[in-house]
Amino acid sequence: MEEREKLIQAMKTLENYVYGLAEQAGESREYGERLWQGICRSPGLLQELAYYHDYGSFLCRYQAAGYTLADALVWQVDHFKLYMDRPEEMNRYRQPRLLLAAFDTMLQLETDPEPLREKMRSETGQDILG
């Protein structure tokens, strides 16, 4: 198989992976398409996605506004901790949703980092102030 064909096939595999994660997370096809298009515009996130697809773990080589994909995921988990106390909400935050949210967070950090950086510094998921 020619290198170009291999690249096209690999990209299609990743695209379908994102769409599958979106479906598992209960998100719309449009959400998956928007996220996929954003990842395609970011060589760093595309590499992170490919690595996660292949190995099931984070490469954490790419940073946006000083944060890695793992940082974004930890913030997502921490940010949504309070929802875990609500049984009806528990399925909203399973692994595919959190993973997609981490990629979405990274895309936001690439385009407009300051509002999100402030949230990441101040929102800890704890219900106790201070």
PyMOL commands that set and color helices and strands:
alter all, ss='L'
color gray80, all
select helices_A, chain A and resi 3-24+29-40+43-55+69-79+81-85+87-93+95-111+113-122
alter helices_A, ss='H'
color red, helices_A
deselect
rebuild
show_as cartoon
